[in-house]
Amino acid sequence: MRFTGQVFRAHNPRWSFTPLSGEGAALHGGRFNPVGTPALYTSLRMETAWLEAQQGFPFKPQPLTICAYDVDSEPVLDLTAPSSLDDLGISPAALVCPWEDLADQGKTPPSWKLAKTLMANGTNGIIVPSFAPGATENDRNLVFWNWSDNPLSRVTVIDDERRLPTTAASWP
């Protein structure tokens, strides 16, 4: 499918000068990207971006920079409907797997295998449920493996007033 619309992302303000980078995800890995693979994790609602950034940590919420993005990208697969998963032969367990625990044990999480297969097939991104603590069925994410400011994979940050810093020099 083609996804056209807005998505949101909550950043540590320290990295707000690079809102389109997937390097943090590449460095640490994520549910849908192995270490070394850049990914841009976004949410379909601003509230979901907040949940994702806080991840239910037991400490006080820390400052965040929330950015909105204009998106026009295809192909994007919607993996939130059981029928979509069935059509693709994907188990819901692959999405919800304890990816961090598996990776820490030296095992390849099923969600990484899924991501590698979809990337190899030319999929630019996937819509998935949010697994953040407190998430409801309305909380969904759009994870990109391929994005740019070019057609077919266009993801651009909305910053018409140039409020975001442009370099790391903004920070001590």
The 8 nearest C-alpha neighbors of each residue, nearest first, counted from 0:
[[1, 75, 74, 73, 76, 2, 77, 72],
 [0, 2, 73, 74, 72, 75, 3, 71],
 [1, 3, 72, 71, 73, 75, 0, 4],
 [4, 2, 71, 70, 1, 72, 5, 69],
 [5, 3, 70, 69, 2, 71, 6, 68],
 [4, 6, 69, 68, 70, 67, 7, 43],
 [5, 7, 43, 68, 42, 67, 41, 44],
 [8, 6, 67, 42, 41, 45, 66, 48],
 [7, 9, 41, 48, 66, 65, 42, 10],
 [8, 10, 65, 48, 64, 63, 52, 49],
 [11, 9, 64, 63, 12, 65, 15, 8],
 [10, 12, 63, 13, 14, 64, 15, 9],
 [11, 13, 15, 64, 14, 63, 10, 62],
 [14, 12, 11, 15, 170, 16, 167, 10],
 [13, 15, 12, 16, 11, 17, 10, 18],
 [16, 14, 12, 17, 18, 13, 10, 163],
 [15, 17, 164, 165, 166, 14, 163, 18],
 [16, 18, 15, 20, 19, 14, 165, 166],
 [19, 17, 15, 20, 16, 156, 14, 10],
 [20, 18, 17, 21, 156, 39, 155, 154],
 [21, 19, 22, 17, 18, 39, 23, 37],
 [20, 22, 37, 38, 39, 24, 23, 25],
 [21, 23, 25, 24, 20, 37, 26, 38],
 [24, 22, 26, 25, 21, 27, 20, 37],
 [23, 25, 28, 22, 27, 26, 21, 37],
 [26, 24, 37, 35, 36, 22, 34, 28],
 [27, 25, 23, 24, 34, 28, 22, 35],
 [26, 28, 24, 34, 25, 23, 29, 35],
 [29, 27, 34, 33, 24, 25, 32, 26],
 [30, 28, 32, 31, 24, 33, 27, 34],
 [29, 31, 98, 32, 110, 111, 28, 99],
 [32, 30, 29, 111, 110, 114, 33, 142],
 [33, 31, 29, 28, 111, 36, 30, 38],
 [32, 34, 28, 36, 111, 35, 29, 31],
 [33, 35, 28, 25, 36, 27, 26, 32],
 [34, 36, 25, 26, 33, 37, 28, 27],
 [35, 37, 25, 34, 33, 32, 38, 28],
 [38, 36, 25, 21, 22, 24, 35, 144],
 [39, 37, 21, 144, 143, 24, 40, 32],
 [38, 40, 21, 143, 142, 41, 144, 20],
 [39, 41, 142, 38, 141, 143, 42, 140],
 [40, 42, 8, 141, 7, 140, 142, 6],
 [43, 41, 140, 7, 48, 6, 44, 141],
 [42, 44, 6, 140, 139, 7, 141, 45],
 [45, 43, 47, 46, 42, 7, 48, 6],
 [44, 46, 48, 47, 7, 49, 42, 43],
 [47, 45, 49, 44, 48, 50, 138, 42],
 [46, 48, 50, 44, 49, 45, 138, 42],
 [49, 47, 45, 51, 8, 42, 46, 9],
 [48, 50, 46, 52, 47, 51, 9, 53],
 [51, 49, 47, 53, 48, 52, 54, 131],
 [50, 52, 48, 54, 49, 131, 53, 47],
 [51, 53, 49, 50, 54, 9, 48, 10],
 [52, 54, 50, 55, 51, 56, 49, 60],
 [55, 53, 51, 131, 56, 52, 50, 132],
 [54, 56, 132, 53, 57, 131, 50, 133],
 [55, 57, 54, 58, 53, 59, 60, 132],
 [58, 56, 55, 59, 60, 54, 53, 132],
 [59, 57, 56, 60, 61, 55, 53, 54],
 [58, 60, 61, 57, 56, 53, 62, 55],
 [61, 59, 58, 53, 62, 56, 63, 57],
 [60, 62, 59, 63, 53, 11, 58, 52],
 [63, 61, 60, 11, 64, 12, 10, 9],
 [64, 62, 11, 10, 12, 9, 65, 61],
 [63, 65, 10, 12, 9, 11, 66, 15],
 [66, 64, 9, 8, 10, 63, 67, 7],
 [67, 65, 8, 7, 9, 64, 68, 156],
 [66, 68, 7, 157, 6, 156, 5, 8],
 [67, 69, 156, 6, 155, 157, 5, 7],
 [70, 68, 5, 155, 154, 4, 156, 157],
 [71, 69, 154, 3, 4, 153, 5, 72],
 [70, 72, 3, 153, 2, 152, 151, 154],
 [73, 71, 152, 151, 2, 153, 1, 70],
 [74, 72, 1, 75, 151, 0, 152, 123],
 [73, 75, 122, 0, 123, 1, 72, 76],
 [74, 76, 124, 73, 125, 0, 123, 1],
 [75, 77, 125, 78, 126, 0, 74, 124],
 [78, 76, 126, 79, 125, 75, 127, 83],
 [77, 79, 127, 126, 80, 83, 84, 76],
 [80, 78, 127, 77, 128, 126, 81, 83],
 [79, 81, 83, 82, 78, 84, 77, 85],
 [80, 82, 84, 83, 85, 79, 78, 91],
 [83, 81, 85, 80, 84, 86, 87, 78],
 [84, 82, 86, 80, 81, 85, 78, 87],
 [83, 85, 89, 81, 87, 82, 86, 78],
 [84, 86, 88, 82, 87, 83, 89, 81],
 [87, 85, 83, 84, 88, 82, 89, 81],
 [86, 88, 84, 85, 89, 83, 82, 90],
 [89, 87, 85, 86, 84, 90, 83, 82],
 [90, 88, 84, 87, 85, 91, 93, 86],
 [89, 91, 92, 93, 84, 88, 94, 85],
 [92, 90, 93, 94, 89, 95, 84, 81],
 [93, 91, 90, 95, 94, 96, 109, 89],
 [94, 92, 109, 110, 91, 90, 96, 95],
 [95, 93, 92, 91, 110, 96, 90, 109],
 [94, 96, 92, 93, 97, 91, 130, 110],
 [95, 97, 98, 93, 92, 94, 109, 110],
 [98, 96, 100, 99, 101, 95, 108, 30],
 [97, 99, 108, 101, 96, 100, 30, 102],
 [100, 98, 102, 101, 97, 103, 30, 29],
 [101, 99, 103, 102, 98, 97, 104, 106],
 [100, 102, 106, 104, 98, 99, 103, 108],
 [101, 103, 105, 99, 106, 104, 100, 107],
 [104, 102, 100, 105, 101, 99, 106, 98],
 [105, 103, 101, 102, 106, 100, 99, 107],
 [104, 106, 102, 103, 101, 107, 100, 108],
 [107, 105, 101, 102, 104, 108, 103, 100],
 [106, 108, 102, 109, 101, 111, 105, 112],
 [107, 109, 98, 111, 110, 101, 106, 102],
 [110, 108, 93, 112, 111, 113, 107, 96],
 [109, 111, 113, 93, 108, 112, 94, 31],
 [112, 110, 114, 108, 113, 109, 31, 32],
 [113, 111, 109, 115, 110, 114, 116, 108],
 [112, 114, 110, 116, 111, 115, 109, 117],
 [115, 113, 111, 117, 116, 112, 31, 118],
 [114, 116, 118, 112, 113, 117, 119, 111],
 [117, 115, 119, 113, 114, 118, 112, 120],
 [116, 118, 120, 114, 122, 119, 115, 113],
 [119, 117, 115, 121, 122, 120, 116, 114],
 [118, 120, 116, 117, 121, 115, 122, 114],
 [121, 119, 117, 118, 122, 116, 115, 123],
 [122, 120, 118, 119, 123, 117, 74, 145],
 [121, 123, 118, 74, 117, 124, 120, 75],
 [124, 122, 145, 144, 74, 75, 143, 121],
 [125, 123, 143, 75, 142, 122, 144, 76],
 [124, 126, 76, 75, 142, 141, 77, 127],
 [125, 127, 141, 77, 140, 78, 76, 142],
 [128, 126, 79, 78, 140, 139, 125, 141],
 [129, 127, 139, 79, 140, 138, 130, 136],
 [130, 128, 139, 138, 131, 140, 134, 127],
 [129, 131, 128, 134, 132, 95, 51, 133],
 [132, 130, 54, 134, 129, 51, 50, 133],
 [131, 133, 55, 134, 54, 130, 50, 51],
 [132, 134, 131, 135, 50, 55, 130, 54],
 [135, 133, 131, 132, 138, 129, 130, 136],
 [136, 134, 137, 138, 133, 129, 128, 139],
 [135, 137, 138, 134, 128, 139, 129, 79],
 [138, 136, 135, 139, 134, 128, 44, 47],
 [139, 137, 136, 135, 129, 47, 134, 128],
 [140, 138, 128, 129, 127, 43, 42, 137],
 [139, 141, 42, 127, 126, 41, 43, 129],
 [140, 142, 126, 41, 125, 42, 40, 127],
 [141, 143, 40, 124, 125, 39, 41, 140],
 [144, 142, 124, 39, 145, 38, 123, 146],
 [145, 143, 38, 123, 124, 146, 37, 39],
 [144, 146, 123, 143, 152, 124, 147, 38],
 [147, 145, 152, 153, 154, 143, 144, 123],
 [148, 146, 153, 149, 154, 152, 145, 155],
 [147, 149, 153, 154, 155, 150, 152, 146],
 [150, 148, 153, 147, 152, 151, 146, 154],
 [149, 151, 153, 152, 148, 71, 72, 147],
 [152, 150, 72, 73, 153, 149, 71, 74],
 [151, 153, 72, 146, 150, 147, 149, 73],
 [154, 152, 148, 149, 147, 71, 150, 72],
 [153, 155, 70, 147, 148, 69, 146, 68],
 [156, 154, 68, 69, 148, 157, 153, 70],
 [155, 157, 68, 67, 158, 69, 154, 66],
 [156, 158, 68, 67, 159, 155, 69, 66],
 [157, 159, 161, 160, 156, 162, 163, 66],
 [160, 158, 161, 157, 162, 156, 163, 155],
 [159, 161, 158, 162, 163, 157, 164, 156],
 [162, 160, 158, 159, 163, 164, 165, 157],
 [163, 161, 160, 158, 164, 159, 165, 16],
 [164, 162, 161, 16, 15, 165, 158, 160],
 [163, 165, 16, 166, 169, 162, 15, 167],
 [164, 166, 16, 163, 167, 17, 169, 15],
 [167, 165, 168, 16, 164, 169, 17, 170],
 [166, 168, 169, 170, 16, 165, 14, 164],
 [169, 167, 166, 170, 171, 165, 164, 16],
 [170, 168, 167, 166, 164, 171, 165, 16],
 [169, 171, 168, 167, 13, 166, 12, 14],
 [170, 169, 168, 167, 13, 166, 12, 14]]
